[in-house]
Amino acid sequence: MIRRTAVVGAALLVLAGCAGNTASGGPKTPAVSSPSGASAPTTSLSVSGPWRAWTASLTRPEAHGSCGATAHQVVCATNTGALVGRSRADGRVTWTVPGDAHAKTAHLLVDAADERAVAGVAGVLRAADLRTGTQAWTRRLPTGRAYVALAATDGIVYALHAPDPFIRTGAVLDAVRASDGTPLWHRNVTWSTGEPLAAFRGRVYTSDGSRITARDARTGATLATSPTSVECPHLVTGGRYLVCTGSPLSAGDTFPPMRRLDPATLKPLPTPRNTIDMPVRGVISDDGVLVLYEAGAEDTSAGNWFAYDLKNDRKLWSTYATEADATVAGGRFVTFAPGNDVARGRVVTLDLHAGPQGTGSAAPRMSPAYAQTRDGEHPVLVVPGGDAGHVVVMARTHGSLRSLPLP
């Protein structure tokens, strides 16, 4: 259970299962290539079995990239633009699609419904077929532009790109067919650095750091824009919900009211409270529970996770934390124990509705201590789709993946 201690200094993917892969977590015939994107290929064999506990080392390009998971495998995008598939049984590489780009990090989208993993690295957008572990398609931008955000829905991948370095103008939203990368439409958009794309129920949403715009997913036509009376410095999205909060980049110590938006009209709906601390990051469950990390406005090294029931317009619970990654899995909120707590180095899960005061099956649960989960490793959480019963921790300082049973 998380407990409050002295304060010291301290990223949605929203992923789902991929029904097309083999039970091994890889293709029936392993692809031949190099995780680093080098010209010399390597071969990995598939390993049969369900999700198990394991630890695997990451190459440096993988550790500087992003990882996700389906119900059948782990997928990583390297900062060279390569895509790497790993077995759910033991973490070994089962396929790779080489890359030929380079950036400080990688944007990764795992589109389970369309059996695609898509990496946006610098000006290259590359897709892998999750069923076969082979390259599906590649798109390239003109020199001086880079991909900055990805989303997908209903067989379409949305890729937002902008000038590199970004100069607050010139952002473009492209829509391409997930199966083969065929361009469908593109629109010039106004975008604010770091803001996410959201796509669901036939619409795609963009944020300019002030207002939200909804576009038709099939045509790109503008359908709605949030009213000027609603400040939206930062958009939190998940579970088909849209919530405006203050920006973690704010230089002040006061923040606009937190406001939930109607996805159809983008008009404000009743929202539980106004935050007095700095909103930093949040996750939203499919049933409408928002868990928002709010750092102290004066001392941002620690704060609290606050849970809100968006459907019933009420606060549920809060718990102390140092800034950490978080996600939702199996009806529970998943994060790391505070970095300054005696229980540090553990994965913690809380019932979404009961929080730290839950009892019985809703009681807080905690993993054993693992080196990969310590805050100095800058760990992030990867949740497989389906009912895998596991969570994967990606450690960046000493690049590794650890699959462990979900507490």
LUMDO-586218 format. One record per atom (N, C-alpha, C): x, y, z. Coordinates in steps of 0.05 Angstrom, whole numbers, plus 5000, padded with zeros to 4 digits. Layout:
N
XYZ ...
This chain:
407
501749765000 500050005000 501850255000 501050454985 502750694983 502450865008 504750965019 504551135042 506051395038 505351605051 506551865048 509251885062 511251995049 513852025061 514952295053 517452355060 518752605053 518952635023 518752885013 518752934984 521552954974 522152814952 524652844938 524052864908 526052904892 525652924863 524852664850 523252674829 522552434816 524252364791 510451784610 507851714579 506151544582 498651394507 497651274510 497351184485 500450994507 499450824486 496850694495 495050694481 492750534486 492950294467 493450054479 494049824463 491949604468 491549434448 489749214450 490948964437 489648744440 490748484430 490548464400 492248294389 492248244360 491447954356 489147914344 488047634342 489447474321 491047594304 492147454281 494647294286 496047334308 498647204312 498446924321 500646774320 500746504329 500946504359 500646264371 500846244400 503546304411 505546294394 508346344403 508846644407 507046824397 507647104399 509247204376 509547054355 511047134331 509947004306 510947064283 509946954258 510846664256 509346504239 510046224235 512746194222 513446374204 516146364192 517546624200 519546604218 520846844228 522047014206 521647284209 522847464190 525847484195 527447564175 530347574178 531147864174 532347984195 533248254194 534648324220 535448574223 536948654247 535448854263 535248824290 533849014306 534949294304 537449324299 538749594298 538249724271 537249574252 536849694225 539349664208 541449514218 543849484202 543349294179 545249294160 544749134136 545148834140 546748754161 547248474166 544848354180 543348164168 540948054180 541547854202 539747814220 539847604240 537247454241 537247214251 534747054251 534046974280 531446994287 530546904313 528346704309 528246504327 526146294325 523846354344 521446284335 519146324352 519246124376 518046204398 517946034422 515046004430 514145764432 511345714439 510745754468 508245824474 507445854502 505846094508 504446104531 502846334538 504646554550 503346774560 504846974574 506146854599 508746924602 510246834625 511847064636 512947024660 514847214672 517647174660 518847394651 521547384640 522847654640 525447664636 526847914632 528647894608 528648104591 530148104567 531648374564 534048364554 535548604549 534648744523 534749004523 534049164499 536649264487 536649284460 538849424447 538549714453 540749864449 540550154454 538550294437 538250234411 536150354395 533350294406 532850054416 530249984428 529850154453 531850174470 531550314496 531050614491 531850724468 531250994462 528751024445 527250804442 524850814426 522350784444 520450624434 517950574449 517150284446 515750184466 514849904465 511849894471 510549704459 507749644464 507249344464 504849254467 504348974468 501548914458 501148684446 498548574439 498148334457 495948194453 495447954469 497447734463 498947754441 500647544432 503647604431 504347854434 507247924431 507748204441 510348254446 511248524451 512348644425 511848894420 512849024396 514349284405 516749324395 518349564401 519049704375 518949974376 519950134354 522550264364 524650234348 527250344356 527550634346 529550774356 529951054347 531351064320 531750824307 532650814280 530350764260 527950734271 525650674254 525150384249 526650204262 526149914260 523849834278 522449614272 520449494288 521249214296 520949144321 521948894332 519648754347 519248504340 517248334354 518648144373 517448114397 518647934417 516547744428 517447504434 515647294444 514447364471 511947304475 510647334501 511547124521 512746904510 513546684528 516146734541 518146854527 520746894540 522147154532 520847324516 521947584509 523947584487 524547344475 526547344454 525347464428 527147574412 526347694386 525247474367 522947514356 521747334337 521747444309 521747704306 521947824279 522848114282 524048214260 524848494259 524248604231 523548854230 523349004205 525449234207 527549234190 529649424193 528749714189 530249894201 529750184197 532150324186 531750564175 533950714164 533751014170 532551074193 532251354202 533751384228 533651614240 534751654267 533451894280 532751864305 531552084321 532152034350 531552224367 531952184396 530151974408 527751944396 525851754406 524151654382 522051494388 520351384367 517451394377 515751454358 512851444363 511851174353 510351034370 509450764363 506450744366 505150614346 502350554347 502050254342 500650114360 499949834355 496949824350 496249764325 493449754316 492649464314 491449364335 490849074336 488748994316 486649164313 484449094295 485449054266 487449214258 488349194231 491049054228 491948934251 494348774252 496848924241 497049174251 499349344243 500749464267 503349474266 504949644284 506149854267 505950104275 506850334259 508750504276 511150554265 513150714278 513450974262 513451204276 514051454265 516651554276 518751554261 521451634270 522551834250 523152074260 523952294243 521852324221 522752314195 520852354173 519952094160 520251864174 519551604162 517251474179 515151394164 512951244176 513050964165 513550764183 513850494174 511950304189 510650124174 508649944185 509649654182 509149494203 509749204202 507049054204 506948834190 504648654191 505048474216 503248504235 503548354260 503048054257 501747974235 501247694230 503747554220 505147684202 507447564189 510147664199 510247894212 512748004221 514348114198 513048214177 514448324154 513548614150 515048764134 514349044129 511849054112 509949224120 507449254105 507549484086 508649714095 508949944078 510650154092 511650354076 513250574086 512450824072 512351044087 511951314076 514151494086 515051684069 517151864076 516352154071 517152324090 516652604088 518952754074 518452994064 520653154054 522653214076 525053264070 527153334089 526253584106 526753574131 525953794148 523353764162 521953534159 519453484173 519653224188 518053204210 518152964227 515452894237 514952634241 512452544253 512452604283 510152694294 510052784322 507752644337 505852514324 503652384338 502252194319 501251964331 499851764315 497251684329 495351594313 492851484323 491651304301 489651144308 488350974288 485550904296 483850864277 481150764281 479950674255 478350464256 476850374233 478450344207 480850214210 482450164186 484050394175 484150614190 485650854181 487750924202 490150984193 492251094210 492451394206 492551544228 492751834227 495551904237 497052054221 499852124227 500152434225 500752554248 501152844249 504152904246 504853074227 507653144223 507953454222 510353544228 510853834230 513753894223 514354144218 517154214213 518954134236 521354054230 523253974250 525854144248 526354324268 524854364293 522254514288 520354454307 517654554304 517654864310 516155014293 516055304295 513255404300 511455234310 508655294317 506855324293 507855294270 506155294246 507055074227 505355004208 506054814188 505454524194 503854474215 503154194222 501154094202 501353834195 499553714175 498653444187 496053384184 494953124192 494352964167 495752734165 495352544143 493652314152 491852224134 490351974138 491151774117 492051534125 492851324106 491551064113 491050894093 489850634098 491750454113 490750334135 492550174152 493649934137 492149814119 493049564106 495449604088 495449824072 497549854052 498750134051 497950324069 499150584070 498150774049 496050704034 494950884013 494051144025 494951374015 493951634025 490951674020 489551764040 486651814037 485952114037 487152264056 486852554056 488952674074 489252944072 491053084091 489853364095 490353474119 489353734126 491553884141 491754144135 493454314151 491954364178 493454334200 492154364226 493954544244 492654654265 494154804285 494654614308 497154584317 497854374336 499754494357 499454404382 501254494403 503154264411 505654324415 507654114420 506853934443 507053674437 506553474458 503653384460 501853524447 498953454449 498353194433 496553024444 496052764431 494052794408 493952584392 491752534373 489852344387 487252374381 485252184391 483452114367 482751854365 481051764342 479151554352 476551594350 474551394358 471851484347 470151284344 467351334335 467151514310 468951454291 468751604265 469851884266 471351964287 472352234288 475352224297 476852424289 479552454297 479852734309 481252754332 481353004347 484153104349 484453374346 487053504349 486753734368 489053804381 489054024400 491254224393 490554484395 492554694390 493454824415 492954704438 493754814464 491755024474 489555054460 487455244469 484655134463 484355014439 481754904431 482154634418 480054474418 479954204406 478354214381 479254074360 477854054335 477253764329 474753714321 473953444313 473653434283 474753234270 474453204241 473252934234 471952914212 470852664202 473152484195 473152244206 475352054203 475751964174 473551974158 473751874131 474552094111 473752344117 474152554098 476052774107 476352804133 477953024144 476453284148 473853284140 472253524143 471953604173 472053854179 471653954206 468753924214 468253794237 465553744247 464853914271 466853984288 466254134312 468954254323 468654474337 470954594351 469954674379 471654634399 470854704426 470555004429 468655094446 468055384448 470455534460 470655784454 472755954464 472555994494 470255944506 469855974535 471155744551 471955534537 473155304550 476155304545 477755364565 480655354562 481555064561 483254994541 484254724538 487254714532 488954784552 491854784547 492854504542 491554294554 492454024551 490053834549 490153644530 488053454526 488853184538 487153074555 487552794565 485352634552 486052404540 484152244526 484551954531 482451794529 482451504534 479651414539 479051154532 476451044536 474251204522 474851334500 472951504485 471951744501 473751844518 473152094533 475252304526 474352554528 476152784524 475952974548 478253034560 478253204584 480453414580 479653674584 481553894583 482653954611 485253984613 486454054638 488454274633 489654384655 491854564652 494254434641 496154584632 498554474619 500754434639 502154204638 504554164655 506854344648 506554484625 508654674617 508154954626 506054994642 505355264652 507555374669 508055634666 510055774682 508755894707 506155884709 504756004732 504055794753 502455874773 501655694794 498655684797 497155784777 494255744775 493555624749 491455464749 490755304725 487855324719 487055304694 484255324686 482655084697 480055114698 478354884708 478654644690 478554414703 478554164688 475754124676 475554074649 472954054636 472853814618 470753654622 470253434604 468653544580 469353444556 467953534531 466253314520 463953394508 462253204494 463653134467 464352884462 465852814438 464352894412 461752914412 460252984388 460253284383 459753444404 459453734400 461853894410 463553764426 465853894440 464954114459 462454114467 461554294488 462154174515 462554344536 463354244562 461054094576 461853884590 459953724606 460653764636 458953694655 459653714683 462253574689 463953704705 466553604711 467053614741 468253404753 468353384782 469553614798 471753734789 472953944805 474854114789 475654334801 477854504790 480354434805 482554384790 485054304803 486454554814 487654524838 489254734849 492254684845 492954434837 495754374832 496154334802 498654284795 499354274766 498654004754 496753994735 496153734721 498553664704 499453404707 501853324692 501053104671 499752894680 498952684661 496552544672 495052404654 492752264663 492052024645 490551844656 489551614641 486551594647 485051494627 482151464629 481351184622 479751054639 478950774634 476550774616 475850544605 473550514587 470950584601 470750544627 468350604641 468250884653 470151054645 469951334652 471251424678 473251284687 474751374710 477351504701 477651764707 480051914701 481851914726 484351834722 486351854744 488452054734 488652274748 490252504740 492452554760 494952564751 497152634768 497452934770 497253044794 497553334798 499953384816 501953514805 504353584821 503953834836 505353864858 505154114874 505954344857 504354554857 504854794840 507454924848 508254924873 510755044882 513054844881 512554594889 514654384888 513554154871 514554144846 513453954827 514753674829 516453624849 517753364851 515953154861 513653224872 511753024882 508953144881 506952974884 504253064884 502352834891 500052824877 498052624883 496752524857 495952274856 494152164836 491352214847 489652344831 486852384838 485052234818 483152084829 481351934812 478552064812 477352084788 474752214784 472952034768 470452014777 468451864762 467152074743 467952054717 466952254698 463952224692 462951974693 460151934687 458352054708 459152024733 457452114756 458452364769 460452494756 461352754764 462152764794 464052594802 464852604830 467752504833 469052604854 471752514861 471552244875 473452054869 473351794881 475451754903 478051824897 480151784917 482651934908 484651934925 487252054918 489351904933 491851914923 494051784936 496651924929 498451944948 501052084944 502751944923 504352094909 506151974889 508352174882 510552064872 512552214857 511852164828 512552344810 511752314782 512552044771 510751904758 511251634747 509351584725 510151374709 508351284688 505951144700 503851114686 501450974696 499750884672 498050684678 496250584658 493850454671 492050334656 489750194667 489749914655 489249714672 489049434663 487349274682 485549114671 483948934688 482249074708 481249314702 479649464721 481149584744 483849604741 485549714762 487349934750 488050114767 490050324761 492850214767 494650234748 497350114750 499450324749 501150334769 503350534769 505650414786 507550594792 509850504808 509750624836 510850484856 510950594883 512650854882 512051044900 513551304899 516551254902 518151414888 521051374888 522351424915 520951564933 522051624959 520751464982 519351254974 517951084994 519550835000 519250725023 520650475030 519850245012 517550264999 516550054981 517350114952 519250294947 519950374920 520950124904 520950154878 521849934861 519749724857 517249784860 515049594857 512849704839 511449514826 509049594811 506649574830 505049784831 502749794849 500149804832 498149654841 495549674827 493349744848 491549914840 489250004857 486649954842 484649874856 481949854844 481150134835 480150154810 479650424799 477550574816 475650434827 473450574842 474050594872 475450394883 475950394912 478550524920 480550524902 483050654908 484650524931 486250684945 488050564966 486450464990 483950534993 482350455016 480750195010 481050084986 479549844979 480249604997 478349424999 478749185016 478048934999 478748695009 478148454995 479348444968 477748374947 478748354920 479448634909 478448844922 478949124913 481349244928 482649094945 484849194960 487349264943 489049454951 491449504936 493249264935 494749234913 496549004910 499249114900 501348964906 504049054900 505848824891 507548874871 509348674861 511748654880 513348444878 515948444891 517648684880 519748744894 521548964885 523348864862 523449014840 525148954817 526849194810 529249144802 531049354794 529849524771 528449394753 527449524729 525249734735 524049714759 521749894765 522650134782 525250154788 526150384804 526050634787 525550864800 525151104785 527651194770 530051114780 532551184765 532851044739 531150834734 531150694708 529250824688 527751034697 525751164680 523950964667 522650794683 521050574672 518350674662 517250524642 514550574632 513150304632 510550314632 508850074634 507650014606 507649754599 506449654574 504449444582 501949474574 499849284581 499049124557 499348864557 498348704534 495348714531 494448684507 491548664503 490448404513 487748394514 486448144523 486848104553 486447864562 486647794590 489247644595 491547784590 494147664592 494947614621 493947774639 494747744667 497547834673 498847964655 501548054658 501748354651 503948484661 504648754653 507548744646 508448914627 511248924619 512349194627 514649184640 516049434648 518449474630 518449704617 520749784600 522549974616 524949894621 526950054635 528750184614 529250444616 530750584596 533750614603 534350664628 537150724636 538950484629 538150254639 539549994631 537349844615 537449884589 535249794572 534349504577 531849464585 530849194589 527849194589 526748964585 523848904588 523548694609 521648734627 520948524647 517948474645 517248224639 514448144640 513948024668 511848124682 511248024708 508248004712 507347814729 504447794733 503348054744 501048134733 499748384742 498948354771 500048524789 499248494818 496248524822 
